Amino acid sequence: MQGKARVIIENVQPIVDGGLFPAKRTVGESVIVSATIFGDGHDHIRASVLYKKAGANQWKVVELQPTFNDDWSASFLVDEQGTYMFTIHAWVDHFDTWYDGFKKKAAAKIDVKVELMEGAIFLKTLAENGKANLLNLATKLEDTSKYKEAVDLVLSEGFSQIVKDYPLKENETRLDEEVEIVVEHKKANFSSWYEFFPRSSSFELGKHGTFQDCVRLLPRVAAMGFDVLYFPPIHPIGKLNRKGKNNNVKAQKGEPGSPWAIGSDEGGHKSILPELGTLEDFKKLIEEAKKLGIDVAMDIAFQCAPDHPYVKEHPDWFKQRPDGSIQYAENPPKKYQDIYPFNFETDDWKNLWDELRSVFFYWIEQGVTIFRIDNPHTKPIPFWHWVIIEVQKVHPDIIFLAEAFTRPRIMASLAKVGFTQSYTYFTWRVSKAEIIEYMNDLVYGPSRNYFRPNFWPNTPDILPYHLQMKGENSFLFRYALAATLSSNYGVYGPSYEFLENMPIEGKEEYYNSEKYEVRHYDWKRTNRMTDIMSLLNKIRKENAALQSTWNMQFCPIENDQLIAYIKATDDLSNIILIVVNLDPNGKQSGYVQLPKARLRLGDKINLKLKDLITGEYYTWTQEWNFVELNPNKIPFHVLQLEIHESNM
């Protein structure tokens, strides 16, 4: 117990679940530390954040500043990957308290001879570490023959700086723990994903695609500005209970089945579908992709087709039914007769865990650095906690994306235990009010410390209702929202690029879904959507403000069909204003309010804006400014703001 310590420290952030899990940041981000700090009486309190990278000998110190109602804040930059630690020290600073009282008494013309003596004592205490300049000051305060000079000295600007620079630390209150921050590499926070089925990569109609075809498509993906190429599972596909076109329970001869029904007599999770090519072909694809700045993301679906080797070799890894059959996967009313889920309650769970861990290490050895995990919420969260730690302690750069469209607390728990990025509800947030509420929750809520969103406007499983039977304008503005609201985003590529909008009636599913058939795309064709994808990715790479999700602020705009938000770097060297027309059918206009405090604008405003999509220029001289968007021209603005010194 610190009996003489009088300062209380509460509500420290960022802390996740009381320190049970580390908060997350990426290289180059600021860690904003906040706390409630107070003490009894009216004495002045000072506080500092001490931080260091784990293993370092010396702590770095940054002073906390009071904000409002006993809340304090400070920040520090994390510039290396790894684990950082921070703690907080707070104390009653009697030197600072004395100084404040001295100024008030001197202003009231009260005799301060005794106060000068007290000040000298404080200076001598501070000088005990060999600070001769403080001893000299103490001598001057003790010289009673030069009272006025001593008073003037204490009231000088230089003495004020002395009080600031030399805190008197006595009886400190210290946090009992050192708080962990896990700092991941930059791609964890900034990536653009393009998904296609490698079996649909052929340039020839009626031919099954191969990894060699995928290599031919790499320049196209790179030219569009994507840096992650994501494939659905590339493993052998089960032949028993294989699904047919449009999820028909019986496949016709020659139908390829769903890639998520993994395993057959051709192999399992460490094998490749022979029609796609060889392991060497896959490694060559990864190598060629890296030359273009693209990482190949692999789908990991921990489930088995009925003829997967695991079913025969380890029948106890699956749930046996009373009639001797194995329980296939269900999500009523959906049935997955072609998939057996693992039984994680098996008595042989340790061997099951070890085998699944080995799947990750096998593919990492082949060059894979990003894994998209299929339905992680249907496997035990303790397993993910264990296996992600096991992988990342050997390979810290590996990215795990959680494809978990499920209850919020389960999605949150998956992120806490280690998933680098997470799918989100963005797919179903449509109205202005829904988007604002959801984004504010992500950016300013507690999940900011552990949940890193990845926005997808569509997936092979999901054709959302707001895109069904809709035209180009709807696809354009939803894409713009995904690519500018979140610094990580992805798209089920050719389907979105070529504006596929035909659903199964009454469902959020594609008619003639590529999950059950080989498709042919005219890969040489481009369209307006292709151009917009390419341009937005180029803009994202050239503007640091768009490389973070966490720097967003919505701007008031007097039209429910228009949504506006600012993204800016901390130093305001890069500022982007996005305005989106949510009405795909009609022109919408309104007045948008600039966040003057955020942009540090004065009363006189003279802003130059460039639309990075159209190349048009604007000048704004007011806090409120008129915008109009015709979706048949382009349904959104991406405006780069230039602030001149005269505005501040």
Disulfide bonds with the S-S distance in Angstrom:
none
